[in-house]
Amino acid sequence: MNWDRIAGNWKQMKGALKERWGKLTDDELDQLSGQRDKLVGKIQERYGCAKDDADKQVREWENRQT
């Protein structure tokens, strides 16, 4: 699934995001508003991982959303 579709369906995708990254709060997901780069940054912050690792996690999650 491409990111435009994810961003367009952000409210519906929040459940899947919370399932994958449970440390992210509803408020944080609302603030991200479907912006991929902000999601990567928030994952880095919450999980203490490198940007490349967070980006890889998001990419893998995107691919499973098809």
PyMOL Python script that loads the backbone (N, CA, C, O; Angstrom):
from pymol import cmd

cmd.read_pdbstr("""\
ATOM      1  N   MET A   1       0.853  -1.172   0.000  1.00  0.00           N
ATOM      2  CA  MET A   1       0.000   0.000   0.000  1.00  0.00           C
ATOM      3  C   MET A   1       0.895   1.230   0.000  1.00  0.00           C
ATOM      4  O   MET A   1       1.871   1.294   0.748  1.00  0.00           O
ATOM      5  N   ASN A   2       0.570   2.184  -0.822  1.00  0.00           N
ATOM      6  CA  ASN A   2       1.413   3.371  -0.843  1.00  0.00           C
ATOM      7  C   ASN A   2       1.027   4.318   0.291  1.00  0.00           C
ATOM      8  O   ASN A   2      -0.077   4.252   0.831  1.00  0.00           O
ATOM      9  N   TRP A   3       1.953   5.187   0.631  1.00  0.00           N
ATOM     10  CA  TRP A   3       1.754   6.046   1.785  1.00  0.00           C
ATOM     11  C   TRP A   3       0.602   7.024   1.584  1.00  0.00           C
ATOM     12  O   TRP A   3      -0.037   7.397   2.568  1.00  0.00           O
ATOM     13  N   ASP A   4       0.309   7.450   0.377  1.00  0.00           N
ATOM     14  CA  ASP A   4      -0.820   8.353   0.129  1.00  0.00           C
ATOM     15  C   ASP A   4      -2.127   7.725   0.592  1.00  0.00           C
ATOM     16  O   ASP A   4      -2.976   8.408   1.165  1.00  0.00           O
ATOM     17  N   ARG A   5      -2.296   6.433   0.348  1.00  0.00           N
ATOM     18  CA  ARG A   5      -3.510   5.732   0.794  1.00  0.00           C
ATOM     19  C   ARG A   5      -3.538   5.604   2.307  1.00  0.00           C
ATOM     20  O   ARG A   5      -4.593   5.743   2.927  1.00  0.00           O
ATOM     21  N   ILE A   6      -2.389   5.341   2.900  1.00  0.00           N
ATOM     22  CA  ILE A   6      -2.323   5.251   4.358  1.00  0.00           C
ATOM     23  C   ILE A   6      -2.683   6.599   4.972  1.00  0.00           C
ATOM     24  O   ILE A   6      -3.497   6.668   5.892  1.00  0.00           O
ATOM     25  N   ALA A   7      -2.082   7.662   4.467  1.00  0.00           N
ATOM     26  CA  ALA A   7      -2.369   8.998   4.991  1.00  0.00           C
ATOM     27  C   ALA A   7      -3.835   9.361   4.793  1.00  0.00           C
ATOM     28  O   ALA A   7      -4.446   9.970   5.671  1.00  0.00           O
ATOM     29  N   GLY A   8      -4.398   8.996   3.662  1.00  0.00           N
ATOM     30  CA  GLY A   8      -5.793   9.289   3.379  1.00  0.00           C
ATOM     31  C   GLY A   8      -6.758   8.545   4.280  1.00  0.00           C
ATOM     32  O   GLY A   8      -7.876   9.005   4.515  1.00  0.00           O
ATOM     33  N   ASN A   9      -6.334   7.402   4.784  1.00  0.00           N
ATOM     34  CA  ASN A   9      -7.157   6.581   5.678  1.00  0.00           C
ATOM     35  C   ASN A   9      -6.573   6.559   7.087  1.00  0.00           C
ATOM     36  O   ASN A   9      -6.676   5.557   7.794  1.00  0.00           O
ATOM     37  N   TRP A  10      -5.968   7.654   7.484  1.00  0.00           N
ATOM     38  CA  TRP A  10      -5.219   7.703   8.734  1.00  0.00           C
ATOM     39  C   TRP A  10      -6.038   7.244   9.934  1.00  0.00           C
ATOM     40  O   TRP A  10      -5.551   6.463  10.752  1.00  0.00           O
ATOM     41  N   LYS A  11      -7.261   7.715  10.047  1.00  0.00           N
ATOM     42  CA  LYS A  11      -8.072   7.337  11.207  1.00  0.00           C
ATOM     43  C   LYS A  11      -8.294   5.834  11.264  1.00  0.00           C
ATOM     44  O   LYS A  11      -8.287   5.246  12.346  1.00  0.00           O
ATOM     45  N   GLN A  12      -8.491   5.210  10.118  1.00  0.00           N
ATOM     46  CA  GLN A  12      -8.680   3.767  10.077  1.00  0.00           C
ATOM     47  C   GLN A  12      -7.366   3.031  10.332  1.00  0.00           C
ATOM     48  O   GLN A  12      -7.370   1.931  10.884  1.00  0.00           O
ATOM     49  N   MET A  13      -6.261   3.619   9.942  1.00  0.00           N
ATOM     50  CA  MET A  13      -4.962   2.966  10.073  1.00  0.00           C
ATOM     51  C   MET A  13      -4.416   3.061  11.493  1.00  0.00           C
ATOM     52  O   MET A  13      -3.529   2.292  11.862  1.00  0.00           O
ATOM     53  N   LYS A  14      -4.927   3.984  12.288  1.00  0.00           N
ATOM     54  CA  LYS A  14      -4.398   4.170  13.640  1.00  0.00           C
ATOM     55  C   LYS A  14      -4.466   2.885  14.466  1.00  0.00           C
ATOM     56  O   LYS A  14      -3.570   2.624  15.268  1.00  0.00           O
ATOM     57  N   GLY A  15      -5.507   2.087  14.282  1.00  0.00           N
ATOM     58  CA  GLY A  15      -5.608   0.833  15.015  1.00  0.00           C
ATOM     59  C   GLY A  15      -4.476  -0.117  14.678  1.00  0.00           C
ATOM     60  O   GLY A  15      -3.889  -0.742  15.560  1.00  0.00           O
ATOM     61  N   ALA A  16      -4.177  -0.218  13.393  1.00  0.00           N
ATOM     62  CA  ALA A  16      -3.078  -1.089  12.954  1.00  0.00           C
ATOM     63  C   ALA A  16      -1.733  -0.554  13.443  1.00  0.00           C
ATOM     64  O   ALA A  16      -0.839  -1.326  13.788  1.00  0.00           O
ATOM     65  N   LEU A  17      -1.600   0.760  13.470  1.00  0.00           N
ATOM     66  CA  LEU A  17      -0.363   1.360  13.967  1.00  0.00           C
ATOM     67  C   LEU A  17      -0.186   1.089  15.453  1.00  0.00           C
ATOM     68  O   LEU A  17       0.913   0.762  15.901  1.00  0.00           O
ATOM     69  N   LYS A  18      -1.264   1.223  16.218  1.00  0.00           N
ATOM     70  CA  LYS A  18      -1.203   0.965  17.659  1.00  0.00           C
ATOM     71  C   LYS A  18      -0.900  -0.503  17.931  1.00  0.00           C
ATOM     72  O   LYS A  18      -0.217  -0.837  18.899  1.00  0.00           O
ATOM     73  N   GLU A  19      -1.409  -1.369  17.075  1.00  0.00           N
ATOM     74  CA  GLU A  19      -1.143  -2.797  17.224  1.00  0.00           C
ATOM     75  C   GLU A  19       0.341  -3.083  17.047  1.00  0.00           C
ATOM     76  O   GLU A  19       0.913  -3.901  17.768  1.00  0.00           O
ATOM     77  N   ARG A  20       0.955  -2.415  16.097  1.00  0.00           N
ATOM     78  CA  ARG A  20       2.380  -2.633  15.794  1.00  0.00           C
ATOM     79  C   ARG A  20       3.289  -1.885  16.760  1.00  0.00           C
ATOM     80  O   ARG A  20       4.285  -2.436  17.229  1.00  0.00           O
ATOM     81  N   TRP A  21       2.949  -0.617  17.064  1.00  0.00           N
ATOM     82  CA  TRP A  21       3.765   0.226  17.933  1.00  0.00           C
ATOM     83  C   TRP A  21       2.910   0.695  19.109  1.00  0.00           C
ATOM     84  O   TRP A  21       2.443   1.834  19.141  1.00  0.00           O
ATOM     85  N   GLY A  22       2.718  -0.188  20.056  1.00  0.00           N
ATOM     86  CA  GLY A  22       1.829   0.061  21.185  1.00  0.00           C
ATOM     87  C   GLY A  22       2.248   1.179  22.125  1.00  0.00           C
ATOM     88  O   GLY A  22       1.432   1.675  22.900  1.00  0.00           O
ATOM     89  N   LYS A  23       3.512   1.580  22.063  1.00  0.00           N
ATOM     90  CA  LYS A  23       3.968   2.675  22.926  1.00  0.00           C
ATOM     91  C   LYS A  23       3.488   4.035  22.428  1.00  0.00           C
ATOM     92  O   LYS A  23       3.539   5.016  23.169  1.00  0.00           O
ATOM     93  N   LEU A  24       3.026   4.104  21.189  1.00  0.00           N
ATOM     94  CA  LEU A  24       2.533   5.374  20.649  1.00  0.00           C
ATOM     95  C   LEU A  24       1.115   5.614  21.153  1.00  0.00           C
ATOM     96  O   LEU A  24       0.274   4.718  21.102  1.00  0.00           O
ATOM     97  N   THR A  25       0.856   6.809  21.632  1.00  0.00           N
ATOM     98  CA  THR A  25      -0.462   7.133  22.164  1.00  0.00           C
ATOM     99  C   THR A  25      -1.388   7.599  21.043  1.00  0.00           C
ATOM    100  O   THR A  25      -0.944   7.940  19.946  1.00  0.00           O
ATOM    101  N   ASP A  26      -2.680   7.605  21.344  1.00  0.00           N
ATOM    102  CA  ASP A  26      -3.655   8.117  20.377  1.00  0.00           C
ATOM    103  C   ASP A  26      -3.372   9.577  20.050  1.00  0.00           C
ATOM    104  O   ASP A  26      -3.472   9.986  18.893  1.00  0.00           O
ATOM    105  N   ASP A  27      -3.023  10.358  21.057  1.00  0.00           N
ATOM    106  CA  ASP A  27      -2.713  11.771  20.827  1.00  0.00           C
ATOM    107  C   ASP A  27      -1.518  11.941  19.898  1.00  0.00           C
ATOM    108  O   ASP A  27      -1.525  12.804  19.020  1.00  0.00           O
ATOM    109  N   GLU A  28      -0.498  11.120  20.095  1.00  0.00           N
ATOM    110  CA  GLU A  28       0.679  11.202  19.220  1.00  0.00           C
ATOM    111  C   GLU A  28       0.305  10.837  17.791  1.00  0.00           C
ATOM    112  O   GLU A  28       0.731  11.498  16.844  1.00  0.00           O
ATOM    113  N   LEU A  29      -0.488   9.789  17.639  1.00  0.00           N
ATOM    114  CA  LEU A  29      -0.896   9.387  16.289  1.00  0.00           C
ATOM    115  C   LEU A  29      -1.751  10.470  15.641  1.00  0.00           C
ATOM    116  O   LEU A  29      -1.643  10.700  14.436  1.00  0.00           O
ATOM    117  N   ASP A  30      -2.598  11.137  16.419  1.00  0.00           N
ATOM    118  CA  ASP A  30      -3.391  12.246  15.878  1.00  0.00           C
ATOM    119  C   ASP A  30      -2.485  13.377  15.406  1.00  0.00           C
ATOM    120  O   ASP A  30      -2.725  13.973  14.356  1.00  0.00           O
ATOM    121  N   GLN A  31      -1.453  13.668  16.175  1.00  0.00           N
ATOM    122  CA  GLN A  31      -0.524  14.746  15.825  1.00  0.00           C
ATOM    123  C   GLN A  31       0.277  14.428  14.562  1.00  0.00           C
ATOM    124  O   GLN A  31       0.656  15.334  13.820  1.00  0.00           O
ATOM    125  N   LEU A  32       0.531  13.153  14.322  1.00  0.00           N
ATOM    126  CA  LEU A  32       1.306  12.763  13.139  1.00  0.00           C
ATOM    127  C   LEU A  32       0.538  13.018  11.852  1.00  0.00           C
ATOM    128  O   LEU A  32       1.136  13.288  10.810  1.00  0.00           O
ATOM    129  N   SER A  33      -0.771  12.935  11.920  1.00  0.00           N
ATOM    130  CA  SER A  33      -1.654  13.236  10.784  1.00  0.00           C
ATOM    131  C   SER A  33      -1.230  12.577   9.481  1.00  0.00           C
ATOM    132  O   SER A  33      -1.332  13.186   8.417  1.00  0.00           O
ATOM    133  N   GLY A  34      -0.762  11.356   9.553  1.00  0.00           N
ATOM    134  CA  GLY A  34      -0.418  10.630   8.334  1.00  0.00           C
ATOM    135  C   GLY A  34       0.921  10.988   7.728  1.00  0.00           C
ATOM    136  O   GLY A  34       1.201  10.596   6.595  1.00  0.00           O
ATOM    137  N   GLN A  35       1.752  11.714   8.437  1.00  0.00           N
ATOM    138  CA  GLN A  35       3.059  12.104   7.902  1.00  0.00           C
ATOM    139  C   GLN A  35       4.097  11.042   8.252  1.00  0.00           C
ATOM    140  O   GLN A  35       4.433  10.831   9.418  1.00  0.00           O
ATOM    141  N   ARG A  36       4.584  10.395   7.226  1.00  0.00           N
ATOM    142  CA  ARG A  36       5.483   9.253   7.405  1.00  0.00           C
ATOM    143  C   ARG A  36       6.754   9.633   8.151  1.00  0.00           C
ATOM    144  O   ARG A  36       7.176   8.914   9.057  1.00  0.00           O
ATOM    145  N   ASP A  37       7.367  10.750   7.787  1.00  0.00           N
ATOM    146  CA  ASP A  37       8.623  11.145   8.417  1.00  0.00           C
ATOM    147  C   ASP A  37       8.438  11.406   9.908  1.00  0.00           C
ATOM    148  O   ASP A  37       9.329  11.113  10.706  1.00  0.00           O
ATOM    149  N   LYS A  38       7.292  11.951  10.283  1.00  0.00           N
ATOM    150  CA  LYS A  38       7.024  12.180  11.701  1.00  0.00           C
ATOM    151  C   LYS A  38       6.788  10.864  12.433  1.00  0.00           C
ATOM    152  O   LYS A  38       7.171  10.723  13.594  1.00  0.00           O
ATOM    153  N   LEU A  39       6.161   9.905  11.764  1.00  0.00           N
ATOM    154  CA  LEU A  39       5.972   8.583  12.355  1.00  0.00           C
ATOM    155  C   LEU A  39       7.322   7.935  12.627  1.00  0.00           C
ATOM    156  O   LEU A  39       7.539   7.380  13.705  1.00  0.00           O
ATOM    157  N   VAL A  40       8.216   8.000  11.674  1.00  0.00           N
ATOM    158  CA  VAL A  40       9.559   7.432  11.842  1.00  0.00           C
ATOM    159  C   VAL A  40      10.254   8.090  13.036  1.00  0.00           C
ATOM    160  O   VAL A  40      10.860   7.406  13.860  1.00  0.00           O
ATOM    161  N   GLY A  41      10.165   9.405  13.123  1.00  0.00           N
ATOM    162  CA  GLY A  41      10.780  10.134  14.236  1.00  0.00           C
ATOM    163  C   GLY A  41      10.197   9.755  15.580  1.00  0.00           C
ATOM    164  O   GLY A  41      10.927   9.613  16.561  1.00  0.00           O
ATOM    165  N   LYS A  42       8.882   9.589  15.631  1.00  0.00           N
ATOM    166  CA  LYS A  42       8.220   9.231  16.883  1.00  0.00           C
ATOM    167  C   LYS A  42       8.591   7.809  17.302  1.00  0.00           C
ATOM    168  O   LYS A  42       8.749   7.540  18.493  1.00  0.00           O
ATOM    169  N   ILE A  43       8.731   6.903  16.346  1.00  0.00           N
ATOM    170  CA  ILE A  43       9.155   5.535  16.654  1.00  0.00           C
ATOM    171  C   ILE A  43      10.582   5.555  17.210  1.00  0.00           C
ATOM    172  O   ILE A  43      10.888   4.856  18.176  1.00  0.00           O
ATOM    173  N   GLN A  44      11.446   6.357  16.596  1.00  0.00           N
ATOM    174  CA  GLN A  44      12.814   6.510  17.089  1.00  0.00           C
ATOM    175  C   GLN A  44      12.802   6.951  18.546  1.00  0.00           C
ATOM    176  O   GLN A  44      13.492   6.380  19.391  1.00  0.00           O
ATOM    177  N   GLU A  45      12.009   7.972  18.821  1.00  0.00           N
ATOM    178  CA  GLU A  45      11.938   8.557  20.154  1.00  0.00           C
ATOM    179  C   GLU A  45      11.406   7.555  21.188  1.00  0.00           C
ATOM    180  O   GLU A  45      11.999   7.390  22.254  1.00  0.00           O
ATOM    181  N   ARG A  46      10.311   6.901  20.878  1.00  0.00           N
ATOM    182  CA  ARG A  46       9.654   5.997  21.831  1.00  0.00           C
ATOM    183  C   ARG A  46      10.410   4.694  22.038  1.00  0.00           C
ATOM    184  O   ARG A  46      10.433   4.155  23.145  1.00  0.00           O
ATOM    185  N   TYR A  47      11.025   4.188  20.980  1.00  0.00           N
ATOM    186  CA  TYR A  47      11.658   2.873  21.066  1.00  0.00           C
ATOM    187  C   TYR A  47      13.183   2.941  21.143  1.00  0.00           C
ATOM    188  O   TYR A  47      13.846   1.911  21.269  1.00  0.00           O
ATOM    189  N   GLY A  48      13.741   4.151  21.069  1.00  0.00           N
ATOM    190  CA  GLY A  48      15.182   4.314  21.210  1.00  0.00           C
ATOM    191  C   GLY A  48      15.988   3.612  20.141  1.00  0.00           C
ATOM    192  O   GLY A  48      17.032   3.027  20.427  1.00  0.00           O
ATOM    193  N   CYS A  49      15.510   3.668  18.910  1.00  0.00           N
ATOM    194  CA  CYS A  49      16.231   3.010  17.815  1.00  0.00           C
ATOM    195  C   CYS A  49      16.758   4.058  16.834  1.00  0.00           C
ATOM    196  O   CYS A  49      16.368   5.225  16.880  1.00  0.00           O
ATOM    197  N   ALA A  50      17.633   3.627  15.965  1.00  0.00           N
ATOM    198  CA  ALA A  50      18.201   4.509  14.951  1.00  0.00           C
ATOM    199  C   ALA A  50      17.154   4.830  13.880  1.00  0.00           C
ATOM    200  O   ALA A  50      16.193   4.087  13.684  1.00  0.00           O
ATOM    201  N   LYS A  51      17.366   5.943  13.201  1.00  0.00           N
ATOM    202  CA  LYS A  51      16.433   6.359  12.157  1.00  0.00           C
ATOM    203  C   LYS A  51      16.285   5.295  11.076  1.00  0.00           C
ATOM    204  O   LYS A  51      15.176   5.025  10.616  1.00  0.00           O
ATOM    205  N   ASP A  52      17.393   4.694  10.673  1.00  0.00           N
ATOM    206  CA  ASP A  52      17.345   3.656   9.637  1.00  0.00           C
ATOM    207  C   ASP A  52      16.501   2.468  10.076  1.00  0.00           C
ATOM    208  O   ASP A  52      15.756   1.900   9.278  1.00  0.00           O
ATOM    209  N   ASP A  53      16.618   2.092  11.347  1.00  0.00           N
ATOM    210  CA  ASP A  53      15.840   0.972  11.866  1.00  0.00           C
ATOM    211  C   ASP A  53      14.353   1.328  11.912  1.00  0.00           C
ATOM    212  O   ASP A  53      13.506   0.522  11.527  1.00  0.00           O
ATOM    213  N   ALA A  54      14.042   2.529  12.381  1.00  0.00           N
ATOM    214  CA  ALA A  54      12.641   2.959  12.435  1.00  0.00           C
ATOM    215  C   ALA A  54      12.051   3.034  11.029  1.00  0.00           C
ATOM    216  O   ALA A  54      10.907   2.635  10.812  1.00  0.00           O
ATOM    217  N   ASP A  55      12.824   3.541  10.081  1.00  0.00           N
ATOM    218  CA  ASP A  55      12.364   3.628   8.696  1.00  0.00           C
ATOM    219  C   ASP A  55      12.108   2.231   8.129  1.00  0.00           C
ATOM    220  O   ASP A  55      11.121   2.010   7.426  1.00  0.00           O
ATOM    221  N   LYS A  56      12.995   1.299   8.436  1.00  0.00           N
ATOM    222  CA  LYS A  56      12.833  -0.083   7.973  1.00  0.00           C
ATOM    223  C   LYS A  56      11.559  -0.697   8.556  1.00  0.00           C
ATOM    224  O   LYS A  56      10.816  -1.380   7.852  1.00  0.00           O
ATOM    225  N   GLN A  57      11.312  -0.453   9.836  1.00  0.00           N
ATOM    226  CA  GLN A  57      10.100  -0.975  10.467  1.00  0.00           C
ATOM    227  C   GLN A  57       8.845  -0.439   9.783  1.00  0.00           C
ATOM    228  O   GLN A  57       7.903  -1.188   9.524  1.00  0.00           O
ATOM    229  N   VAL A  58       8.839   0.855   9.495  1.00  0.00           N
ATOM    230  CA  VAL A  58       7.673   1.465   8.839  1.00  0.00           C
ATOM    231  C   VAL A  58       7.511   0.896   7.433  1.00  0.00           C
ATOM    232  O   VAL A  58       6.394   0.600   7.010  1.00  0.00           O
ATOM    233  N   ARG A  59       8.605   0.742   6.714  1.00  0.00           N
ATOM    234  CA  ARG A  59       8.552   0.184   5.359  1.00  0.00           C
ATOM    235  C   ARG A  59       7.974  -1.231   5.372  1.00  0.00           C
ATOM    236  O   ARG A  59       7.131  -1.576   4.543  1.00  0.00           O
ATOM    237  N   GLU A  60       8.439  -2.042   6.320  1.00  0.00           N
ATOM    238  CA  GLU A  60       7.919  -3.406   6.439  1.00  0.00           C
ATOM    239  C   GLU A  60       6.429  -3.406   6.783  1.00  0.00           C
ATOM    240  O   GLU A  60       5.660  -4.201   6.242  1.00  0.00           O
ATOM    241  N   TRP A  61       6.028  -2.510   7.685  1.00  0.00           N
ATOM    242  CA  TRP A  61       4.617  -2.393   8.051  1.00  0.00           C
ATOM    243  C   TRP A  61       3.775  -1.975   6.843  1.00  0.00           C
ATOM    244  O   TRP A  61       2.699  -2.523   6.603  1.00  0.00           O
ATOM    245  N   GLU A  62       4.287  -0.990   6.082  1.00  0.00           N
ATOM    246  CA  GLU A  62       3.588  -0.537   4.863  1.00  0.00           C
ATOM    247  C   GLU A  62       3.329  -1.710   3.923  1.00  0.00           C
ATOM    248  O   GLU A  62       2.226  -1.867   3.400  1.00  0.00           O
ATOM    249  N   ASN A  63       4.356  -2.530   3.715  1.00  0.00           N
ATOM    250  CA  ASN A  63       4.249  -3.647   2.774  1.00  0.00           C
ATOM    251  C   ASN A  63       3.220  -4.680   3.212  1.00  0.00           C
ATOM    252  O   ASN A  63       2.635  -5.366   2.374  1.00  0.00           O
ATOM    253  N   ARG A  64       2.997  -4.797   4.516  1.00  0.00           N
ATOM    254  CA  ARG A  64       2.007  -5.746   5.024  1.00  0.00           C
ATOM    255  C   ARG A  64       0.578  -5.196   4.949  1.00  0.00           C
ATOM    256  O   ARG A  64      -0.379  -5.937   5.176  1.00  0.00           O
ATOM    257  N   GLN A  65       0.427  -3.926   4.638  1.00  0.00           N
ATOM    258  CA  GLN A  65      -0.889  -3.298   4.615  1.00  0.00           C
ATOM    259  C   GLN A  65      -1.583  -3.445   3.259  1.00  0.00           C
ATOM    260  O   GLN A  65      -2.619  -2.817   3.038  1.00  0.00           O
ATOM    261  N   THR A  66      -1.052  -4.242   2.363  1.00  0.00           N
ATOM    262  CA  THR A  66      -1.640  -4.402   1.035  1.00  0.00           C
ATOM    263  C   THR A  66      -2.856  -5.309   1.047  1.00  0.00           C
ATOM    264  O   THR A  66      -3.464  -5.542   0.002  1.00  0.00           O
TER     265      THR A  66
END
""", "prot")
cmd.dss("prot")
cmd.show_as("cartoon", "prot")
cmd.util.cbc("prot")
cmd.orient("prot")
